[in-house]
């Protein structure tokens, strides 16, 4: 028995020894940069960028507070709070819109014959083969004043002058929904592919309406895929940079743009670091919600 225990200990030490290089790289590559950002958020901004190694909590106060230029009175940082609210709002709306489009799309694919599903999934994956910036410019071409949508509406006589869609929150929402739609479809489809559709037939046999079967039979069983897709869409939407920059035209900033502005033209690295950590905290809360929701889904099955 002692020899077996000794062998297990040696094997465990050998595994840890082999894992050490990977753990060191992971620690330096992941935790190292994050630690630098945390330190920078508590320092004083330099005159021309960079930081001065003097402790200051002002960057964190600047996330939500600002001092009046004339009276020195503290008040809420309306610009930062409005950008924060716009980021959360558009991210939630993007998740909702991609769900509204992705759920029926995934259901359609899952109900096709098995030999045809790969073709439909290929169509969903094709946008991932194109650069994100190119896809964003494609949306821009569609909704600009002289773009495809306005030209068609003018030609059909529906409108008399072009509709201003570009450089609005609608444009950002449309762009992010188009870009992140596959991230919603894939996890929902993965859940539906394992779904036993004989349960749907049983629901109809029990005189359940289509809406009732969808709400009481289909949705509860594919809910983990819906939650996973929502997180996969919400998290990158919250830190989106390209779509707000191109489709918002610098007029509808989101957190990603504000962070870039602080590190770039604003030359205030501590505030940029504090905003980056604020974004990280929001993402962490969203992931905690996902873990809790996923745990609730697994709980009844394990009881």
ABEGO torsion letter per residue (X at the ends): XAAAAAAAAAAAAAAAAAAAAAAAAAAAAAAAAAAAAAAAAABBBBAAEEBBBBBBAAAAAAAABBBBAAAGBBBBBAAAAAAAAAAAAAAAAAAAAAAAAAAAAAAAAAABBAAAAAAAAAAAAAAAABBAAAAAAAAAAAABAABAAAAAAAAAGABABBBBABGBAAAAAAAAAAAAAAAAAAAAAAAAAABBAAAAAAAAAAGBBAAAAAAAAAAAAAAAAAAAAAAAAAAAAAABAAAAAAAAGGABBBAAAAAAAAABAAGBAAAAAAAAAAAAAAAAAAAAAAAAAAAAAAAAAAX
